[in-house]
Each structure stands twice: as structure tokens, then as C-alpha cells.
């Protein structure tokens, strides 16, 4: 099990990116959250078994939204956290 903090930039706002990220997380049973930032990036914290989290990260890199595009994705390891769901923060 591992946890990461990610920051995605590119065409990641106003394209359903948060919603489709949540759908991807729910399908893979990833816990955490996603939110828009005021600087037009999207921030994500996610936790899952190693192989599942790697699959989630790959899905975010490829943009879960068909209208979106991730130009840059930073991924940093963080301590494990409590959580059972993946939520969209507003």
C-alpha cells in the first residue's frame, strides 16, 4: 500500500477532469480526493495497493477526461492516510 500527492497541469479544468478522475478511482478502488486549484492545476491525493496506484497514476497521466490533456504531472510519495472513498473537493 502506498499514497501519493499529485499535481496535474494542462487542460485539466472545465473538461470533466475531476469527475472522470473520480470514476477512474472508484473503478480501481483508490481512496483519496481531487480538487481544482486557483492556478488552473488539479491536485490529487490517492492511496491504494502499489500496482493499483501505479495504474491510477498512468490513467491520470493519460487524462481520464477525453477532452482533457495532462502536460505535466508531479507525483510525490506521502504517508498513508485514513479514508475509504474517493471524493471531489470543491
C-alpha positions in Angstrom: 0.0 0.0 0.0 1.3 3.5 -0.8 0.0 7.0 -1.0 0.9 9.9 -3.3 0.2 13.6 -3.8 -0.1 14.7 -7.4 -0.5 18.0 -9.3 -1.6 17.9 -12.9 -1.3 20.8 -15.3 -2.5 21.2 -18.9 -6.1 21.2 -20.0 -7.4 19.9 -16.7 -10.2 22.3 -15.7 -13.6 22.8 -17.3 -13.3 19.4 -19.2 -14.8 17.0 -16.6 -11.3 16.1 -15.3 -12.3 15.8 -11.6 -15.4 13.8 -12.4 -13.6 11.3 -14.7 -10.7 11.0 -12.2 -13.3 10.0 -9.5 -14.8 7.5 -11.9 -11.3 6.0 -12.5 -10.5 6.0 -8.8 -13.9 4.3 -8.0 -13.3 1.6 -10.6 -9.9 0.8 -9.3 -10.9 1.2 -5.6 -8.5 4.0 -4.9 -9.1 6.3 -1.9 -8.4 10.0 -1.6 -9.6 13.2 -3.3 -9.3 15.5 -6.2 -9.8 19.3 -6.4 -9.2 22.3 -8.7 -6.6 24.8 -7.7 -6.9 28.6 -8.4 -3.7 28.4 -10.6 -5.6 26.1 -13.1 -4.0 22.9 -11.9 -5.7 19.9 -10.4 -4.5 18.5 -7.1 -5.0 14.8 -6.2 -4.2 12.7 -3.2 -4.6 8.9 -3.7 -3.9 5.7 -1.8 -4.1 2.1 -3.0 -2.0 -1.1 -3.2 1.2 -0.4 -5.2 0.1 -2.0 -8.6 -3.3 -0.4 -8.4 -1.9 3.1 -7.6 0.6 2.8 -10.5 -2.4 2.0 -12.8 -4.3 5.0 -11.4 -1.3 7.3 -11.9 -0.9 6.1 -15.5 -4.7 6.8 -16.1 -4.3 10.3 -14.7 -1.2 11.0 -16.9 -3.2 9.9 -20.0 -6.1 12.2 -18.8 -9.2 10.3 -17.7 -11.3 13.0 -19.5 -11.4 12.6 -23.3 -11.4 16.4 -23.6 -8.5 16.9 -21.2 -4.8 16.8 -21.6 -2.1 16.5 -18.9 1.1 18.3 -19.9 2.8 17.8 -16.6 2.1 15.5 -13.6 4.2 15.7 -10.5 3.9 12.7 -8.1 5.3 12.7 -4.6 5.0 9.9 -2.0 3.2 10.9 1.2 2.4 9.0 4.4 -0.6 6.6 4.3 -3.9 8.3 5.4 -7.3 7.3 6.7 -10.1 7.1 4.1 -12.5 4.7 2.4 -13.8 6.7 -0.5 -12.5 9.0 -3.3 -14.2 12.4 -3.2 -14.3 15.5 -5.3 -13.4 18.6 -3.2 -14.8 21.9 -4.0 
